[in-house]
Amino acid sequence: MTEKRIGVVYLTDGRRDDLTYVSAVALGMSHARGIDIHIVQSGFRSAPPPTVLRILQTKGHRLATHTLSTVDRGLCGHCHITSTAYEKAEAIAAVSSEHDVVCYLDNDTLAMRPLDLAAAAPKTQPLAAAPDLSISTGFDNPAFFKNCDKHGSERRYFNSGFMAINVSRWIGSGIPERYDSAIRTHADFCPYWDGSCIHLDQCAFNIAADRAWETLPVEFNVQKSAFQTIYWDRALIRHYTGPEKFLPARAHRIDRRERSVLTRISRDCRELGLEIPHAYLGFTYWANGLRRKAERNKISRLIGQFLAV
């Protein structure tokens, strides 16, 4: 029997589709084997840019769009996190019948090196994901480990910006149902924060998948808390968490590797209109790293300690 292709899911409300399509193209350029990329559009319908479709097809990938009817959950976003985040489970379900393995990706992720998503597929569990580097290490929440012990939660916490899912196990696990329940009930009290919570969708996924997920190497999802560290340099996929994304590209945030990825996309997909800072402005990235030296050293030390356990 022919093995099904891996499905990749992006969820978008249309407001930052510059990120969505650049992320999809970067992934397609980095992935040797053919994959099916699904753009799930929340509450709207729009065709992908023709050059994006052409580039992905040239690489042996397929691109499809789907429309998801919006459901008002009575929940709002927070800062850069929009209410669309609560629809991740529905987006995954929309394409699950076509694949054995589905990888969900936030649209603020950027593939940096050659990779094979098959290596991220969970071996025995419904879900595989990489640790959230700022929460799992105590960087954002110093009381994280104490709170987990207090409320009987696992001392592990994943970032939901990249999730690899075994579809049959996922459907039978009850995780989607528990997630839907958790986003409705835990906003007022979150075990990870021992109080109110602003990370609603991600904490809800962790509550729903407690002890039912596998830990991926951090390289599959290096969040921006590790910006300008060795972990950022080694990333297979960078995740630009926070309000500042990889677009628009800015000289103080873009390194040589990122410049190379975006320049190639800009050349091959001109209609995306990317503007890349000139290479001679690279000194501003170096100066930014110097300014952030104490913060970089702190998160590097915490991640190193976390990975050593």
Secondary structure per residue as TSV (DSSP state, phi and psi in degrees):
chain	resnum	aa	ss	phi	psi
A	1	M	-	360.0	137.0
A	2	T	-	-69.9	132.3
A	3	E	-	-70.3	134.2
A	4	K	-	-69.4	146.5
A	5	R	-	-71.8	152.8
A	6	I	-	-71.5	137.1
A	7	G	E	-98.9	137.7
A	8	V	E	-116.8	131.6
A	9	V	E	-117.7	127.3
A	10	Y	E	-113.5	142.3
A	11	L	E	-116.5	129.7
A	12	T	E	-141.0	145.5
A	13	D	-	-99.8	5.5
A	14	G	S	89.5	-7.9
A	15	R	T	-78.5	-28.3
A	16	R	T	-130.1	52.1
A	17	D	H	-74.2	-9.3
A	18	D	H	-61.1	-42.6
A	19	L	H	-65.9	-45.5
A	20	T	H	-56.1	-50.6
A	21	Y	H	-77.0	-32.6
A	22	V	H	-66.2	-40.5
A	23	S	H	-61.6	-44.1
A	24	A	H	-64.0	-41.3
A	25	V	H	-67.3	-42.8
A	26	A	H	-60.0	-41.6
A	27	L	H	-64.5	-45.0
A	28	G	H	-61.7	-36.5
A	29	M	H	-71.2	-25.5
A	30	S	H	-93.9	-15.4
A	31	H	B	-102.6	116.9
A	32	A	-	-70.6	-42.3
A	33	R	S	-84.9	149.9
A	34	G	-	-64.5	134.8
A	35	I	-	-129.7	161.0
A	36	D	E	-104.0	117.5
A	37	I	E	-102.1	123.3
A	38	H	E	-112.0	122.8
A	39	I	E	-99.6	107.8
A	40	V	E	-93.8	115.5
A	41	Q	E	-99.9	120.0
A	42	S	E	-85.1	106.4
A	43	G	S	78.0	13.0
A	44	F	-	-153.9	169.2
A	45	R	-	-135.1	128.0
A	46	S	-	-152.4	138.2
A	47	A	-	-76.8	146.3
A	48	P	-	-70.7	155.9
A	49	P	-	-58.5	134.8
A	50	P	H	-55.3	-38.8
A	51	T	H	-68.9	-31.9
A	52	V	H	-63.7	-47.0
A	53	L	H	-59.6	-43.6
A	54	R	H	-64.9	-46.2
A	55	I	H	-60.9	-45.0
A	56	L	H	-66.4	-40.5
A	57	Q	H	-65.3	-37.6
A	58	T	H	-60.0	-33.8
A	59	K	T	-84.2	0.6
A	60	G	T	90.3	12.8
A	61	H	-	-100.6	162.9
A	62	R	E	-116.0	144.6
A	63	L	E	-126.7	129.3
A	64	A	E	-136.0	149.5
A	65	T	E	-113.1	148.9
A	66	H	E	-136.0	148.4
A	67	T	E	-108.1	129.8
A	68	L	E	-109.5	125.4
A	69	S	-	-68.6	130.9
A	70	T	-	-75.1	143.3
A	71	V	-	-122.8	124.3
A	72	D	-	-79.4	107.0
A	73	R	-	-88.2	-2.5
A	74	G	S	73.9	17.8
A	75	L	-	-116.6	141.2
A	76	C	-	-108.1	166.0
A	77	G	-	-78.6	-178.2
A	78	H	B	-139.9	116.9
A	79	C	T	54.3	-115.6
A	80	H	T	-82.9	-6.7
A	81	I	B	-92.1	118.0
A	82	T	-	-90.9	166.4
A	83	S	G	-65.5	-17.4
A	84	T	G	-59.3	-25.2
A	85	A	G	-56.8	-28.0
A	86	Y	G	-74.4	-6.5
A	87	E	G	-100.0	12.0
A	88	K	H	-58.4	-44.0
A	89	A	H	-63.1	-38.9
A	90	E	H	-67.0	-38.1
A	91	A	H	-63.9	-41.6
A	92	I	H	-63.1	-43.9
A	93	A	H	-63.8	-30.6
A	94	A	H	-63.0	-24.6
A	95	V	H	-120.2	0.5
A	96	S	G	-62.8	-31.5
A	97	S	G	-66.8	-15.9
A	98	E	G	-93.2	-7.7
A	99	H	-	-142.2	154.3
A	100	D	S	-86.2	-33.1
A	101	V	E	-127.7	130.4
A	102	V	E	-123.5	133.7
A	103	C	E	-111.8	121.0
A	104	Y	E	-91.0	135.0
A	105	L	E	-131.0	131.9
A	106	D	-	-65.9	153.1
A	107	N	T	-79.9	-1.8
A	108	D	T	-100.5	31.0
A	109	T	E	-106.9	151.4
A	110	L	E	-141.6	116.1
A	111	A	E	-69.6	130.4
A	112	M	-	-110.8	-21.3
A	113	R	S	-140.0	165.1
A	114	P	-	-58.9	136.1
A	115	L	B	-151.1	164.5
A	116	D	-	-131.3	112.8
A	117	L	G	-66.0	-17.7
A	118	A	G	-60.3	-28.8
A	119	A	G	-69.3	-17.6
A	120	A	G	-92.9	-9.3
A	121	A	S	-60.9	135.1
A	122	P	-	-63.1	139.7
A	123	K	S	-81.2	-44.0
A	124	T	S	-131.8	-16.8
A	125	Q	S	-101.6	169.0
A	126	P	S	-70.2	-25.2
A	127	L	E	-140.1	142.3
A	128	A	E	-130.5	137.6
A	129	A	E	-155.4	163.3
A	130	A	E	-95.5	153.2
A	131	P	E	-62.6	148.0
A	132	D	-	-78.2	114.3
A	133	L	T	-71.5	-27.4
A	134	S	T	-87.4	-26.5
A	135	I	T	-91.4	-46.2
A	136	S	T	-62.2	-26.9
A	137	T	T	-90.4	-9.7
A	138	G	S	85.4	5.3
A	139	F	S	-63.7	-47.9
A	140	D	S	-85.2	-30.8
A	141	N	-	-135.1	86.7
A	142	P	T	-58.7	-22.2
A	143	A	T	-91.9	9.7
A	144	F	H	-54.8	-51.5
A	145	F	H	-66.2	-40.5
A	146	K	H	-63.3	-41.2
A	147	N	H	-66.7	-39.9
A	148	C	H	-60.1	-46.0
A	149	D	H	-63.8	-40.4
A	150	K	H	-63.0	-37.9
A	151	H	H	-107.1	10.2
A	152	G	T	71.9	23.0
A	153	S	-	-91.8	158.0
A	154	E	-	-65.0	147.2
A	155	R	S	-85.2	32.5
A	156	R	-	-126.1	148.3
A	157	Y	-	-152.4	123.0
A	158	F	E	-102.4	157.8
A	159	N	E	-90.9	127.9
A	160	S	E	-86.1	9.3
A	161	G	E	-74.0	-17.4
A	162	F	E	-141.4	117.4
A	163	M	E	-132.8	127.4
A	164	A	E	-101.9	127.6
A	165	I	E	-125.9	129.0
A	166	N	E	-85.1	112.2
A	167	V	H	-60.5	-48.0
A	168	S	H	-64.5	-41.2
A	169	R	H	-68.1	-39.3
A	170	W	H	-59.2	-47.4
A	171	I	H	-63.3	-39.7
A	172	G	H	-83.3	-6.0
A	173	S	H	-82.8	-22.3
A	174	G	T	82.6	0.9
A	175	I	H	-60.6	-46.2
A	176	P	H	-58.5	-39.7
A	177	E	H	-69.5	-41.6
A	178	R	H	-66.6	-35.1
A	179	Y	H	-62.0	-47.2
A	180	D	H	-59.7	-38.3
A	181	S	H	-69.2	-41.6
A	182	A	H	-66.3	-38.6
A	183	I	H	-69.2	-18.8
A	184	R	H	-87.3	-27.3
A	185	T	H	-110.6	-22.3
A	186	H	S	-97.6	-0.4
A	187	A	S	-58.4	-38.0
A	188	D	S	-79.2	-24.2
A	189	F	-	-147.3	122.1
A	190	C	B	-119.2	128.0
A	191	P	T	-64.3	-27.8
A	192	Y	T	-74.5	-28.0
A	193	W	T	-108.0	-6.2
A	194	D	T	54.2	43.5
A	195	G	B	169.5	-153.9
A	196	S	-	-67.6	160.6
A	197	C	-	-135.0	140.6
A	198	I	S	-110.0	-7.6
A	199	H	-	-99.2	54.0
A	200	L	H	-56.4	-54.3
A	201	D	H	-69.6	-38.6
A	202	Q	H	-71.9	-43.6
A	203	C	H	-63.3	-37.9
A	204	A	H	-62.2	-40.3
A	205	F	H	-63.5	-41.4
A	206	N	H	-66.6	-39.2
A	207	I	H	-63.7	-44.6
A	208	A	H	-67.3	-32.6
A	209	A	T	-103.0	14.7
A	210	D	T	-50.8	121.6
A	211	R	T	65.6	16.4
A	212	A	-	-127.7	33.0
A	213	W	E	-142.0	154.2
A	214	E	E	-103.6	144.8
A	215	T	E	-86.8	123.3
A	216	L	-	-88.8	155.7
A	217	P	-	-56.0	143.3
A	218	V	G	-59.6	-23.4
A	219	E	G	-59.7	-22.9
A	220	F	G	-74.4	-15.7
A	221	N	-	-161.1	81.4
A	222	V	E	-93.5	108.0
A	223	Q	E	-77.9	165.2
A	224	K	G	-70.3	-9.4
A	225	S	G	-60.6	-23.6
A	226	A	G	-96.9	18.5
A	227	F	T	-53.9	132.9
A	228	Q	T	63.9	32.1
A	229	T	S	-116.7	174.7
A	230	I	H	-63.7	-27.2
A	231	Y	H	-70.5	-38.5
A	232	W	H	-63.9	-40.8
A	233	D	H	-65.9	-34.6
A	234	R	H	-91.4	-0.5
A	235	A	-	-61.3	137.1
A	236	L	S	-75.6	-43.2
A	237	I	E	-129.7	123.9
A	238	R	E	-93.0	143.4
A	239	H	E	-123.5	112.4
A	240	Y	-	-88.6	66.7
A	241	T	-	-63.5	156.0
A	242	G	S	92.1	177.7
A	243	P	S	-73.5	-22.6
A	244	E	-	-94.7	114.9
A	245	K	-	-101.2	-176.3
A	246	F	S	-77.4	-10.9
A	247	L	S	-127.7	139.0
A	248	P	S	-67.7	143.0
A	249	A	-	-67.9	135.4
A	250	R	-	-127.6	140.3
A	251	A	T	-59.1	-35.8
A	252	H	T	-78.4	-7.0
A	253	R	T	-115.2	-11.6
A	254	I	-	-104.4	124.8
A	255	D	-	-97.9	-177.3
A	256	R	H	-62.1	-41.0
A	257	R	H	-67.9	-44.7
A	258	E	H	-64.9	-39.3
A	259	R	H	-59.6	-40.3
A	260	S	H	-63.9	-44.8
A	261	V	H	-63.0	-49.5
A	262	L	H	-68.9	-34.7
A	263	T	H	-65.0	-41.0
A	264	R	H	-63.8	-42.8
A	265	I	H	-65.4	-41.1
A	266	S	H	-60.7	-38.4
A	267	R	H	-70.3	-41.8
A	268	D	H	-85.6	-22.9
A	269	C	-	-128.4	70.3
A	270	R	G	-62.2	-29.6
A	271	E	G	-68.7	-12.2
A	272	L	G	-74.2	-17.1
A	273	G	-	65.7	36.8
A	274	L	-	-71.8	140.3
A	275	E	-	-118.1	117.4
A	276	I	-	-106.3	128.7
A	277	P	-	-59.2	146.1
A	278	H	-	-63.0	146.4
A	279	A	G	-60.3	-31.4
A	280	Y	G	-66.6	-12.3
A	281	L	G	-85.5	6.9
A	282	G	H	-58.8	-22.0
A	283	F	H	-63.6	-25.9
A	284	T	H	-69.8	-31.2
A	285	Y	H	-66.2	-43.6
A	286	W	H	-61.5	-43.4
A	287	A	H	-65.0	-37.1
A	288	N	H	-63.7	-40.3
A	289	G	H	-64.0	-38.4
A	290	L	H	-65.3	-41.9
A	291	R	H	-63.7	-33.4
A	292	R	T	-96.5	16.9
A	293	K	H	-56.0	-45.9
A	294	A	H	-63.6	-43.5
A	295	E	H	-65.5	-41.8
A	296	R	H	-62.7	-42.7
A	297	N	H	-64.8	-38.8
A	298	K	H	-65.6	-50.4
A	299	I	H	-68.1	-34.3
A	300	S	H	-62.8	-42.3
A	301	R	H	-65.1	-43.9
A	302	L	H	-66.2	-41.1
A	303	I	H	-65.6	-42.4
A	304	G	H	-59.6	-43.2
A	305	Q	H	-65.2	-41.0
A	306	F	H	-62.9	-45.0
A	307	L	H	-71.5	-22.3
A	308	A	H	-78.1	-16.3
A	309	V	-	-74.8	360.0
